[in-house]
Amino acid sequence: MITVDITTKDGVYRHLKASGHAYSGEPGFDLVCAGVSSVLTGALNGFDTLDDTVEVSLTSEPLVEINIKNENTLNQKLFEFLLIQLKTIEFSNSEYITINEKEDVR
């Protein structure tokens, strides 16, 4: 199962953590994993072209993290676009991907 955890603070996107494997098909033929990987890779490339207000991380576990240090309109829209894409995949493949959204109350 791919798990995507989204954190907001005061209604502003702050953090994304995506981890796990879909296992919806054989390795190399797993369309859910391929779709999520493509969406996340595109988002990482997009955030990387912004300024230093966004930290991105990709490890081989697999684990992807996006941490927004200072929000602005551009990084919020990019984050929103990423979330729409992931929710579209989740809508049709909820047995392989789950998205959890929480508000940071600290």
C-alpha positions in Angstrom: 0.0 0.0 0.0 1.2 3.5 -0.8 0.5 5.9 2.0 0.5 9.7 1.4 0.4 11.9 4.5 -0.5 15.6 4.0 0.0 18.2 6.7 -1.5 21.6 6.6 -1.2 24.5 9.1 -3.8 27.2 9.2 -5.2 25.9 5.9 -1.8 26.1 4.2 0.0 23.0 2.7 3.2 22.4 4.7 4.3 18.8 4.3 3.9 15.6 2.2 5.3 12.2 2.9 4.7 9.4 0.5 6.0 5.9 1.2 5.3 2.2 0.4 4.6 0.1 -2.6 1.3 -0.4 -4.4 1.8 -4.1 -5.3 -1.0 -3.8 -7.9 1.0 -5.8 -10.4 4.3 -7.5 -11.0 7.4 -5.3 -10.6 7.8 -3.4 -13.8 4.1 -3.8 -14.6 2.6 -2.1 -11.6 0.5 0.7 -13.2 -0.5 2.3 -9.8 3.1 2.5 -8.7 4.2 3.9 -12.1 1.5 6.5 -12.0 2.2 7.6 -8.4 6.0 7.6 -9.2 5.5 9.8 -12.3 3.3 12.3 -10.5 5.7 12.6 -7.6 8.8 12.8 -9.8 7.2 15.6 -11.8 6.2 17.4 -8.6 9.7 17.0 -7.1 11.2 18.5 -10.3 8.7 21.4 -10.2 9.4 22.2 -6.5 13.1 21.9 -7.1 12.9 24.7 -9.7 11.4 27.1 -7.1 13.4 28.9 -4.6 14.7 27.7 -1.3 11.3 27.8 0.4 10.7 24.1 -0.4 12.8 21.1 0.7 12.4 17.9 -1.3 13.8 14.4 -0.5 13.7 11.1 -2.4 15.2 7.9 -1.0 15.3 4.4 -2.2 13.0 3.0 0.6 10.8 4.4 -1.3 10.1 7.6 0.5 9.3 11.0 -0.9 9.1 14.1 1.3 8.2 17.7 0.4 8.5 20.3 3.2 7.3 23.8 2.5 9.2 26.2 4.8 7.6 29.5 3.6 4.4 29.3 1.7 3.7 31.4 -1.4 1.1 31.2 -4.1 3.2 29.3 -6.5 4.3 26.5 -4.2 0.7 26.2 -2.8 -0.8 25.8 -6.3 1.9 23.2 -7.3 1.1 21.3 -4.1 -2.6 21.5 -4.8 -2.1 20.3 -8.3 0.0 17.3 -7.0 -2.7 16.4 -4.5 -5.4 16.5 -7.2 -3.4 14.1 -9.3 -2.8 11.7 -6.3 -6.5 11.8 -5.3 -7.4 10.9 -8.9 -5.2 7.8 -8.7 -6.6 7.0 -5.2 -10.2 7.3 -6.5 -9.8 4.4 -8.9 -7.2 2.4 -6.9 -8.1 2.9 -3.2 -6.9 -0.6 -2.4 -3.4 0.4 -3.4 -3.0 4.0 -2.2 -4.4 6.0 0.7 -4.2 9.7 1.3 -4.4 11.0 4.9 -4.8 14.8 5.5 -4.3 16.4 8.9 -4.1 19.8 10.3 -1.0 20.7 12.4 -2.4 22.4 15.5 0.9 23.3 17.1 
